[in-house]
Amino acid sequence: MRRYFGRKLLIYGLTFFVAVTVNWMIPRFMPGDPVASMVARANVSQPEAVEAMRAYYSSLFGLDQPLLSQYGNFWGALLRGDFGTSIWLFPTPVSQVIGAAVPYTLALVVPSVLLSWVVGNRFGAYAARRKLLDNTVLPVGYVLTAMPYMWLAVLLAWSLGVIAGIFPVAGGYSFSMRPHLSWAFLLDLLHHWTLPFLSLFLVALGGWAIGMRNMIIYELESDYSTYLSALGAPDRLIRRYAFRNAVLPQITGLALQLGVIVAGALVTEIVFAYPGLGSLILKAIQNKDFFLLQGTFLFIVLGVLIANFIIDIVYVVVDPRTRAGMAGAQA
């Protein structure tokens, strides 16, 4: 088992290095000059002052150095926990800007991922053995899983927000309120959180339900199910074994789909102007904020890798065949 997790950590370490390097490169190959954008926002008309400001900001952010030196300085600062200073919100540190947006994204992604996985697997398992539910879940699941996140978000915002007026369609909380610890503010947060959550939850729910329904049917038609049925085992026991075996590919699918779900969450945040990492990325691109963009990408990459590693651990715990294979390899 130690060798297994050591190999996994090595793979995740290499993935982190490559992903962070790519994230560092993407902003620098984008069109536009962040320093020129900062100078333009200052509304300075004197050419001498413009050149002095350009030279100052280029030196301050290290953009006047060769790319190789910038790359080395980036890793040096990263190892010290320094993500740099935001160009858009200068002179606010990037870590402070990201820290204010992370709770919103986590509060959106974590419940939608976990609840859609649990509820989708349950509905899929029930649909596999109930014809009426199967005729309902299957077509609805196909429709939901085929919907892009942003399209469903627009539909929900239009129907439940604009037309019905039940939920707000923008922001993380009402503009008339200021963040503070009170029941009124928490209820307002929940009110604004509902539509983005439903957008992520419903799309993911359809995919998990279809996957589990197909896996349950496959397991119930497998040799061991037929053998148990011939021995006179109760149907409930056979279905229990089928569900335990069918849930293992769903755990693997959760690891594979995690990046897609996070990307969908970022786009959904942009649709609802939700103050999470998705809106932060959009602002960073619009303002050519290299440091905020690479800091946000870094947090997302790190979060997805940690979540995948946790899923690997869970898979080893729930699948005895994996543990038996590792024990045989060590022997």
C-alpha positions as CSV (number, residue, x, y, z in Angstrom):
1,M,0.0,0.0,0.0
2,R,2.9,2.3,0.7
3,R,4.3,1.8,-2.8
4,Y,0.8,2.4,-4.3
5,F,0.3,5.7,-2.6
6,G,4.0,6.7,-3.2
7,R,3.4,6.2,-6.9
8,K,0.2,8.2,-6.7
9,L,1.9,11.0,-4.9
10,L,4.7,11.1,-7.6
11,I,2.1,11.2,-10.4
12,Y,0.2,14.0,-8.6
13,G,3.4,15.9,-8.0
14,L,4.3,15.8,-11.7
15,T,0.8,16.7,-12.7
16,F,0.9,19.7,-10.3
17,F,4.3,20.9,-11.8
18,V,3.1,20.6,-15.4
19,A,-0.3,22.2,-14.6
20,V,1.2,25.1,-12.7
21,T,3.8,25.7,-15.5
22,V,1.0,25.8,-18.1
23,N,-1.0,28.2,-15.8
24,W,2.0,30.5,-15.6
25,M,2.4,30.4,-19.4
26,I,-1.2,31.1,-20.4
27,P,-1.5,34.7,-19.1
28,R,1.8,35.7,-20.6
29,F,0.8,34.5,-24.1
30,M,-2.5,36.3,-23.9
31,P,-2.8,39.5,-26.0
32,G,-2.6,42.8,-24.2
33,D,-0.2,44.5,-21.7
34,P,-1.2,44.6,-18.0
35,V,1.1,47.5,-17.3
36,A,-0.4,49.5,-20.1
37,S,-3.9,48.7,-18.7
38,M,-2.9,50.0,-15.3
39,V,-1.4,53.2,-16.7
40,A,-4.6,53.7,-18.8
41,R,-6.8,53.5,-15.7
42,A,-4.7,56.2,-14.1
43,N,-5.8,58.7,-16.8
44,V,-2.3,60.3,-17.0
45,S,-1.9,62.5,-20.1
46,Q,1.8,63.6,-19.7
47,P,4.1,61.3,-21.7
48,E,6.9,61.6,-19.2
49,A,4.6,60.5,-16.4
50,V,3.3,57.6,-18.5
51,E,6.8,56.3,-19.2
52,A,7.8,56.7,-15.5
53,M,4.7,54.8,-14.4
54,R,5.2,52.1,-17.0
55,A,8.8,51.6,-15.9
56,Y,7.9,51.6,-12.2
57,Y,5.1,49.0,-12.6
58,S,7.1,46.8,-14.9
59,S,9.9,46.7,-12.4
60,L,7.6,46.2,-9.5
61,F,5.9,43.2,-11.0
62,G,9.1,41.8,-12.5
63,L,7.7,42.0,-16.1
64,D,10.9,43.8,-17.3
65,Q,12.9,40.6,-16.8
66,P,13.4,37.7,-19.3
67,L,10.7,35.1,-19.3
68,L,13.1,32.5,-17.8
69,S,13.9,34.8,-14.9
70,Q,10.2,35.5,-14.4
71,Y,9.5,31.7,-14.3
72,G,12.2,31.2,-11.7
73,N,11.0,34.1,-9.6
74,F,7.4,32.7,-9.8
75,W,8.4,29.3,-8.3
76,G,10.5,31.0,-5.7
77,A,7.6,33.2,-4.6
78,L,5.2,30.3,-4.8
79,L,7.4,28.2,-2.4
80,R,7.3,31.1,0.0
81,G,3.5,31.2,-0.2
82,D,3.6,34.6,-2.1
83,F,1.1,34.7,-5.0
84,G,2.0,38.3,-5.8
85,T,0.0,41.5,-6.0
86,S,-3.2,41.9,-7.9
87,I,-2.9,44.3,-10.9
88,W,-6.7,44.8,-11.0
89,L,-7.0,45.6,-7.3
90,F,-3.5,47.0,-6.8
91,P,-2.0,46.9,-4.2
92,T,-4.2,44.1,-2.7
93,P,-2.3,40.8,-2.4
94,V,-3.6,38.0,-4.6
95,S,-4.0,35.6,-1.7
96,Q,-6.4,38.1,0.0
97,V,-8.5,38.5,-3.2
98,I,-8.7,34.7,-3.7
99,G,-9.4,34.1,0.0
100,A,-12.5,36.3,-0.2
101,A,-13.9,34.3,-3.2
102,V,-13.0,30.8,-2.2
103,P,-15.8,30.3,0.4
104,Y,-18.4,31.1,-2.2
105,T,-17.0,28.6,-4.7
106,L,-16.6,25.8,-2.1
107,A,-20.1,26.4,-0.8
108,L,-21.4,25.9,-4.3
109,V,-19.2,23.1,-5.6
110,V,-18.9,20.7,-2.6
111,P,-22.7,20.3,-1.9
112,S,-23.6,20.1,-5.6
113,V,-21.0,17.4,-6.3
114,L,-21.7,15.3,-3.2
115,L,-25.5,15.6,-3.3
116,S,-25.8,15.0,-7.0
117,W,-23.6,11.9,-6.7
118,V,-25.5,10.4,-3.8
119,V,-29.0,11.3,-5.1
120,G,-28.2,10.4,-8.7
121,N,-26.8,7.0,-7.7
122,R,-29.9,6.3,-5.6
123,F,-32.3,7.3,-8.3
124,G,-30.4,5.2,-10.9
125,A,-30.4,2.2,-8.6
126,Y,-34.2,2.5,-8.1
127,A,-34.8,3.1,-11.8
128,A,-33.0,-0.1,-12.7
129,R,-35.6,-2.3,-11.0
130,R,-38.8,-0.2,-11.3
131,K,-40.1,0.2,-14.9
132,L,-42.2,3.2,-14.2
133,L,-39.3,5.1,-12.6
134,D,-37.0,3.9,-15.3
135,N,-39.3,5.3,-18.0
136,T,-39.2,8.6,-16.1
137,V,-35.6,8.9,-14.9
138,L,-33.9,7.7,-18.1
139,P,-35.3,10.4,-20.5
140,V,-35.1,13.1,-17.9
141,G,-31.5,12.1,-17.1
142,Y,-30.5,12.2,-20.7
143,V,-32.0,15.7,-21.1
144,L,-30.3,17.0,-18.0
145,T,-26.8,15.6,-18.6
146,A,-26.9,16.9,-22.2
147,M,-27.5,20.4,-21.1
148,P,-24.5,22.8,-20.8
149,Y,-24.2,24.2,-17.3
150,M,-24.5,27.8,-18.5
151,W,-27.6,27.1,-20.6
152,L,-29.4,25.5,-17.7
153,A,-28.3,28.4,-15.5
154,V,-29.8,30.9,-18.0
155,L,-33.0,28.9,-18.1
156,L,-33.3,28.8,-14.3
157,A,-32.5,32.5,-14.0
158,W,-35.1,33.4,-16.6
159,S,-37.9,31.1,-15.3
160,L,-37.4,31.2,-11.5
161,G,-35.8,34.6,-11.3
162,V,-37.1,36.9,-13.9
163,I,-40.5,35.4,-14.6
164,A,-41.5,33.9,-11.3
165,G,-39.4,36.3,-9.2
166,I,-38.8,33.6,-6.6
167,F,-35.0,33.8,-6.5
168,P,-32.5,36.6,-7.2
169,V,-30.5,36.3,-10.4
170,A,-27.2,38.0,-9.6
171,G,-24.8,38.4,-6.7
172,G,-23.9,36.4,-3.6
173,Y,-26.1,38.5,-1.4
174,S,-28.4,41.5,-1.6
175,F,-26.7,44.8,-2.6
176,S,-28.4,46.5,0.4
177,M,-26.6,44.2,2.9
178,R,-23.1,44.0,4.1
179,P,-21.4,40.7,5.1
180,H,-22.0,40.0,8.8
181,L,-22.9,37.1,11.0
182,S,-26.6,37.1,11.4
183,W,-29.6,34.9,10.5
184,A,-30.8,37.5,8.1
185,F,-27.6,37.6,6.2
186,L,-27.2,33.8,6.1
187,L,-30.8,33.4,4.8
188,D,-30.0,36.0,2.1
189,L,-26.8,34.1,1.2
190,L,-28.9,30.9,0.9
191,H,-31.4,32.7,-1.3
192,H,-28.8,33.8,-3.8
193,W,-27.0,30.4,-3.6
194,T,-30.0,28.3,-4.7
195,L,-30.1,28.9,-8.4
196,P,-26.4,28.4,-9.0
197,F,-26.6,25.3,-6.9
198,L,-29.6,23.9,-8.8
199,S,-27.7,24.5,-12.1
200,L,-24.8,22.3,-11.1
201,F,-26.9,19.8,-9.2
202,L,-29.4,19.0,-11.9
203,V,-26.9,18.6,-14.7
204,A,-24.6,16.3,-12.7
205,L,-27.7,14.4,-11.3
206,G,-28.7,13.2,-14.7
207,G,-25.3,11.8,-15.5
208,W,-24.9,9.9,-12.2
209,A,-28.5,8.5,-12.5
210,I,-28.0,7.1,-16.0
211,G,-24.6,5.7,-15.1
212,M,-25.8,3.9,-12.0
213,R,-28.9,2.6,-13.7
214,N,-26.8,1.0,-16.5
215,M,-24.3,-0.4,-14.0
216,I,-27.1,-2.0,-11.8
217,I,-28.6,-3.7,-14.9
218,Y,-25.2,-5.0,-15.9
219,E,-24.5,-6.3,-12.4
220,L,-27.9,-8.0,-12.0
221,E,-27.3,-9.9,-15.3
222,S,-23.8,-11.0,-14.3
223,D,-22.8,-14.6,-13.4
224,Y,-22.6,-14.1,-9.7
225,S,-26.2,-12.6,-9.6
226,T,-27.5,-15.5,-11.6
227,Y,-25.7,-18.0,-9.3
228,L,-27.0,-16.4,-6.1
229,S,-30.5,-16.4,-7.6
230,A,-30.2,-20.1,-8.4
231,L,-29.1,-20.8,-4.8
232,G,-32.3,-19.1,-3.6
233,A,-30.7,-16.0,-2.2
234,P,-33.2,-13.2,-1.5
235,D,-33.6,-10.5,-4.2
236,R,-32.7,-7.9,-1.7
237,L,-29.4,-9.5,-1.0
238,I,-28.6,-9.8,-4.7
239,R,-29.5,-6.1,-5.2
240,R,-27.3,-5.1,-2.3
241,Y,-24.3,-6.9,-3.8
242,A,-25.1,-5.4,-7.2
243,F,-25.2,-1.9,-5.8
244,R,-21.9,-2.3,-4.0
245,N,-20.2,-3.4,-7.2
246,A,-21.9,-0.8,-9.3
247,V,-20.9,2.1,-7.1
248,L,-17.2,1.4,-7.7
249,P,-17.1,2.7,-11.3
250,Q,-19.2,5.7,-10.1
251,I,-16.4,6.6,-7.6
252,T,-13.9,6.4,-10.5
253,G,-16.3,8.5,-12.6
254,L,-16.4,11.1,-9.8
255,A,-12.6,11.5,-10.0
256,L,-12.7,11.8,-13.8
257,Q,-15.6,14.3,-13.9
258,L,-14.4,16.5,-11.0
259,G,-12.5,18.9,-13.3
260,V,-15.5,19.2,-15.6
261,I,-17.8,19.9,-12.7
262,V,-15.5,22.6,-11.3
263,A,-15.3,24.1,-14.8
264,G,-19.1,24.1,-15.0
265,A,-19.2,25.8,-11.6
266,L,-16.9,28.6,-12.7
267,V,-19.1,29.3,-15.8
268,T,-22.2,29.2,-13.7
269,E,-20.8,31.7,-11.3
270,I,-20.2,34.1,-14.3
271,V,-23.8,33.7,-15.4
272,F,-25.2,34.6,-12.0
273,A,-22.4,37.1,-11.2
274,Y,-21.7,35.0,-8.1
275,P,-18.7,36.3,-6.3
276,G,-16.6,33.1,-6.5
277,L,-13.5,32.1,-8.4
278,G,-15.4,32.0,-11.8
279,S,-16.2,35.7,-11.6
280,L,-12.7,36.4,-10.3
281,I,-11.2,34.7,-13.4
282,L,-13.4,36.8,-15.7
283,K,-12.3,40.0,-14.0
284,A,-8.7,38.9,-14.1
285,I,-8.9,38.3,-17.9
286,Q,-10.7,41.6,-18.5
287,N,-8.1,43.5,-16.6
288,K,-5.1,41.4,-17.8
289,D,-4.2,40.6,-14.2
290,F,-1.5,37.9,-14.7
291,F,-1.0,37.3,-11.0
292,L,-4.6,36.9,-10.0
293,L,-5.3,34.6,-13.0
294,Q,-2.4,32.3,-12.2
295,G,-3.2,32.4,-8.5
296,T,-6.8,31.4,-9.2
297,F,-5.8,28.6,-11.5
298,L,-3.3,27.4,-9.0
299,F,-5.9,27.1,-6.3
300,I,-8.3,25.2,-8.7
301,V,-5.6,22.8,-9.8
302,L,-4.5,22.2,-6.2
303,G,-8.1,21.6,-5.1
304,V,-8.9,19.2,-7.9
305,L,-5.7,17.2,-7.3
306,I,-6.4,17.0,-3.5
307,A,-10.0,15.9,-4.2
308,N,-8.8,13.2,-6.6
309,F,-6.3,11.9,-4.1
310,I,-9.0,11.7,-1.5
311,I,-11.1,9.7,-4.0
312,D,-8.2,7.3,-4.6
313,I,-8.0,6.7,-0.8
314,V,-11.8,6.1,-0.6
315,Y,-11.6,3.7,-3.5
316,V,-9.0,1.6,-1.8
317,V,-11.1,1.6,1.4
318,V,-14.3,0.5,-0.3
319,D,-12.9,-2.0,-2.8
320,P,-11.4,-5.1,-1.2
321,R,-10.0,-6.2,-4.6
322,T,-7.7,-3.3,-4.7
323,R,-6.4,-4.0,-1.2
324,A,-6.0,-7.7,-2.1
325,G,-4.1,-6.7,-5.3
326,M,-1.7,-4.5,-3.4
327,A,-1.1,-7.2,-0.7
328,G,-0.3,-9.7,-3.5
329,A,2.1,-7.3,-5.2
330,Q,3.9,-6.8,-1.9
331,A,4.1,-10.5,-1.3
